Amino acid sequence: MTIASVSSVELSRNYNAVTHFVDRHLDEGRGDKIAFLDDNGSYTYAELAERVSQAAGALVALGLEPEQRVLLCQLDSIDFPVVFWGAIKAGIIPVPVNTLLTESDYQYMLNDSRARALIVSAPLYDRFAGHLASHSFLEHVIVCGGSGSGQRSLDDLLATASAMVNPADTTCDDAAFWLYTSGSTGTPKGAVHRQSNLVQTAELYGKGVLGIREDDVVFSAAKLFFAYGLGNAMSFPLHVGATAALLAARPTPDAVLDRLKQCDASIFYGVPTLYGAILSDDANDRTRVSNNLRLCVSAGEALPDEVGRTWERRFNVPILDGLGSTEMLHIFLSNRPADVNFGTTGKPVPGYELRIVDEHDAEVAKGEIGELLVCGPSSASCYWNQRDKSLNTFQGEWTRSGDKYFLGEDGYYHYCGRTDDMLKVGGIWVSPFEVENALLGESRVLEAAVVGKDDDQGLVKPKAFVVLHEGVAVSEQLVSELQAFVKERLAPFKYPRWIEFVDELPKTATGKIQRFKLRDRDQAAH
């Protein structure tokens, strides 16, 4: 497939993202085209624009002012884009948050963001009810998709709102929305994104790498609150006038495959653990998905090459593995539809520059492991109210990814692990992902996570936590067989000295393995 060359988008100083992503579709004749499909029905671009204008007017009528925050804890349905874009149209800052967090997490985010309003899906309301009175900045609570909480409903609010016709007078550099980091390494941080960031990722990656088109129907298992899902199922399709299918429920393998078939999806976005779970059932193949499916995308964690190869063989469609981050909003390093190199993260997305540096920030030679830095037009401005962490991450034009990589002689980037997860064994860097990938090549292994553990002499060695396929029996012989399997494929010093079998691995809601929890648990046990 040939994809047109693209470059970053030049924007005027006065710019509100809603004009591009929502309002212009009416001028361009897409008013009757389906913009979103959710569990309750379909919604045209004209209906989307009308609801967004009503949401903007409703938020202003509540007394919210430009740059004040509204926290969104919403399941994936039409209400999410309506409120998200409605807030941006009014110059108010939406802050979407993970729908799978605890009460204490939501307390922290409400306090940290100083949100004036909370918009929450009815099934999630109970996680807020017990602490709503404790937030001095919070003035309004609005419930969507249900009633009975005693709070105002979003449907009622929109029905009585006066539509806001013209967007707020914002600039391309104004804060537009926040996204909290996923917390795979600790406390979430609010990344502040500008009005201009969404169109840059949609043009550079959505159009420039994926080649997303107006006739595409996309489905993302990654939810809209996640930076990955926000691009996949909202800004990318709205950039070109495509259609996005949404799923409120948890993306189980069966639910995902059913939705891909029902909506006739042409592009699917998942995470490695989901692809692996789908492949664990031999009955899942091309017959379970749309005949139009032409591309699959993976991010959130590096895609094991065995998963990529097996998927392409069974589903006859490639998975493009890519690297993105909350801080950069979406994928900036990726494989291409016509250039898939399994086991690598591909090459830089046009419009982004990459460097790999050592601990002194000097560039390393090809083949040497270092930290990946990225420069591009979609970087967040800062972490909200976190000066030290902002200074450590956002350094001039460059953003530290926190990922360890090396650049191969062939020009492809190879993932080694998160900076905090890397192991130094005998003075040599060992990539947890490399060991995990080797283990996943063994047919009895479903998932694996590798962390460092001190041996009897206080020296760090790899330890593997392994989830086995259903029906595989645990034994000491199996431990020895898995260790021998890794030794045959990697340098001997990289094999896991210990293997612990577990029922599941701790993960964030976005599918990232929380290795720090495994390290903490292991240390507590000893």
Number of C-alpha atoms within 10 A of each C-alpha: 9 8 14 9 10 14 12 18 16 9 12 10 12 12 19 25 23 23 15 14 21 26 22 16 22 14 8 9 11 16 18 13 18 20 26 26 20 17 14 10 9 16 17 17 25 20 18 22 24 18 23 30 29 24 31 31 23 25 23 20 13 14 11 22 15 19 17 16 26 29 25 23 26 27 26 22 22 21 21 22 21 21 25 24 28 31 33 26 29 29 28 25 27 26 27 23 23 23 21 15 14 11 15 12 15 19 17 14 19 25 14 13 19 17 23 21 22 21 25 25 24 19 14 17 19 13 19 19 12 11 13 16 11 11 15 12 15 19 15 18 21 21 26 25 15 12 15 9 13 9 13 16 21 22 16 12 20 19 13 11 19 16 18 20 16 13 20 19 12 20 19 17 16 19 22 30 26 27 25 24 21 23 14 20 16 11 11 16 23 24 25 22 26 21 21 24 24 23 24 24 29 26 23 26 23 23 21 21 26 23 20 25 16 13 12 21 26 28 28 29 28 29 28 26 22 25 26 27 21 21 25 28 28 25 25 28 26 23 23 20 24 23 29 26 27 26 22 13 13 14 17 13 18 13 13 23 19 15 22 26 17 12 19 19 24 21 22 22 21 26 22 23 23 18 20 21 16 19 19 14 11 8 11 17 17 17 12 16 21 19 13 14 21 16 20 23 23 26 26 25 21 23 28 23 18 16 22 23 17 15 22 15 13 15 17 15 17 23 29 26 31 25 26 18 19 23 27 25 23 29 26 26 24 29 27 24 20 12 13 17 19 20 21 24 24 24 21 20 22 18 20 17 14 17 19 24 20 15 9 6 12 11 15 17 15 14 13 15 21 25 23 24 23 20 20 20 18 24 25 23 17 19 24 16 13 12 11 9 13 18 13 10 18 21 12 8 11 16 22 18 20 17 19 23 26 24 23 14 10 7 12 19 25 21 25 24 21 21 16 12 23 20 22 15 15 12 8 10 15 24 25 26 23 20 25 23 22 21 27 25 17 14 9 18 17 20 22 25 23 27 25 24 20 12 12 7 6 8 12 17 22 25 23 24 22 23 20 20 16 11 7 11 9 11 10 8 9 14 17 13 13 19 20 14 16 23 17 11 14 13 10 12 14 24 25 26 16 16 20 12 14 12 11 13 18 15 15 17 18 24 19 20 20 18 23 16 17 19 17 10 11 14 11 8 7 5
